[in-house]
Amino acid sequence: MYLFQKIEEAAFKQNDARRTIGDFLLSNREKVSEYSMEEIAKLTHTSKPTLVRFAKYFGFSGWKEFVYAFMHELAHFDDGSAAIDVNIPFDEAADTLEIIENLANLRMQTIKETVALMTVKDLNQAARLINGAQTIVIYGRSPNSYFGQLFKRNLNTIHKKAFLADADESGLISNTLTPQDCAILISYSGNNSETYPMKNVKTLLKNGVPIISITSGGENYLRDYSTIVLTIASREKLYSKIGNFSTEESIQFLLTVLFAKIFSLDYQENIQMKITNARFLETSRKTTFKEMAEE
């Protein structure tokens, strides 16, 4: 999670000075550097020691270090490269065509950002781990579990033994895995070690299971303990948004590219397997559309 997302989470969940200070920072993000510490304390009805405690809550030594990190991150996210607002891509006045165009542009914008965050080394390593694994288990809460289900199905089509872990039984499943298997954990925040799917990390590490994580940028628990990390485009706020349009597109694209790379490792074998399986399993599928018809 990035710092602005951690601040938003604290402001949303805490009912104390952290909410007041967090709301002020998020509402005045472009002007924070213009205020002195005394001015912010006065405007938030807090005190300088409270601001220091706020900074330390996020792991900084003091207020100055916190503000520097906040402004540095702000410069990254407000660089003008995002043409469509990922949180509010359309307003109440938007007509149908504007909604369609904005969401189409947001998809392309998200894919470009996701590609920029990829590294060939990590993608290749992740593909090799999955390709060589005896069993692949995918962990993720809804809606990430839906994307995991589709990825599992794609792996099954090329005879990879892949499963989606049920949240209630994930501990039992994790305890059966070995270094010859592979775990894929999907979590946008990746932070709380006591919640699913992060609560499985300790068991997976104990059993020596390689962990591939798909999570947001910035620091989080999942990134610290994963073998490989594939990064989700992370401009979205945690709560103040219409939907997870950008996040969902980024996750789906990462999984699509990952499957394509796995497929390419044994291309001829996999494409023959797909055709053979389709002819055997999908004999009832018919089409009157000439271009779609099989010979």
ABEGO torsion letter per residue (X at the ends): XBAAAAAAAAAAABBBAAAAAAAAAAAAAAAAAABBAAAAAAAAGBBAAAAAAAAAAAGBABAAAAAAAAAAAAAAAAAGABABBAABABBAABBAAAAAAAAAAAAAAAAAAAAAABBAAAAAAAAAAAAABABBBBBEBOAAAAAAAAAAAAAAAAGBBBBBBBAAAAAAAAAABBAABBBBBBBAAGABAABOAAAAAAAAAAAGBBBBBBBBBEBBAAAAABABBBBBBAABBAABBABAAAAAAAAAAAAAAAAAAAAAABAAAAAAAAAAAAAAAAAABBBABAAABBX
